[in-house]
Amino acid sequence: SLLLRVCVSTLYAIHEPAYVVDSSARQQFGQLQHRTFPWYFNISIALSSGLLVLWNAGHPHVWANITNPKLADVAQAYALATIALSQLANQAIVGPLTSKFV
C-alpha cells in the first residue's frame, strides 16, 4: 500500500509539469520557469555546499583520505560535491541556454 502510494505520487510529480505546459501558454511557462529556477538552484547549491562543509567538519579524516573514494565518508563528500557542482553548472550554463530558447 505504501509502495503503491509512493509510485503513484512519483508518477504524478514527473508527469504533472507536462500537463502544465500543455494547458498554459508556452510564454507564460517560460516566465514562470525563468523566475522559479534561479531560486531552486540557489537553494540547492547552498544546501549541498553547506552539507559538504558540515560533513567535512564532522569527519576531519576526509581531507587526509580525499584520494580514496572507497571510504564511505570520502564517498559521501564526493557525492555532495558532485551535487553542488552539477547544480552550479546547470544554473550557469544550462539555465541561460534554456531561457534563450523558451
N, C-alpha and C positions, 0 to 999 in steps of 0.2 A: 504494500500500500504506500509506504513512504517512498520506495524506489519509483513507483509509478508517478507519484506527485512530483518528484524531482525531475523525471524525464519530461513530463508534460510542461512543467514550468520552464525548463530549459528550452524546449522546442518553441514555446510561446515567446520567450525572450529573444531567441535567434530570429524568428520569422516576423515578429511584430514590427521592426523597422521597415520591412518590405511593404507592409500594409500602410504605414505612414507615408512612404514615398509614393505609393500608388494613389492614395486618397488625397494628397495635398499637392500643391504646385511644386515643381522642381525648384523654382527660385526661392520659395518660402523654406523648403527643406534645407537648401544651401545656406540661407541666412541663419537658420536655427543651428545648423552644424557649425557654421563659422563662429557663432557666439558660445556654444557649449563645449566644443572640443578643446579649445585652449585651457579652459578651467579643468577639464578632465585630465589633460596631460600634465598640467602644472601640479595638480594634487597627486597624481600618480608618481610623478618624478620626485616630489617632496617626500611622500610617504616611503617609497622604496629606498631613497637615499638616506632618510632618517633611520629606517630599519637597518640598513647596512652599517651606518655609524654605530648604532646601538649594539648590533651584533658583534662588531669588531671590538667595541669597548668591553663587552661582556666576555669575549673569548680572545684574550690577548695573544694566544698562540697561533692565531690565524695568520698574522703577518710573518711569523717565523716559518710557517709551512705553506706560504702562498703558492709555491710551485708544485704542491702535492694536492691536486683536487680530489684525490681518492679519499681523503679525510672528510668526514661528514661536515664538520664545522667550516672547512675551507670550501667545500662544495656549496654550502648554503650561502657563503659570501659571494661566490661566483654567480649563483642564481640571482641574488639580489642586485648585483652589479649589472648583470645582463638585462634584467628588467628595467633598471634605471636608464641604461644606455639605449636600449631599444625604444623606450618611450621618448627619450630626448631626440633620437634620430627621427622618430615618427612625427614629433612636433615640429622639428626644424626643417625636415625635408619633405616627407610625405604629405603633411598637413597643408603647407602652402601650395604644393602641386595639385592636390585635390581641390582646394578652394579656387584655383585658377580655372579648372575645368567645369566646376559646378555652377 
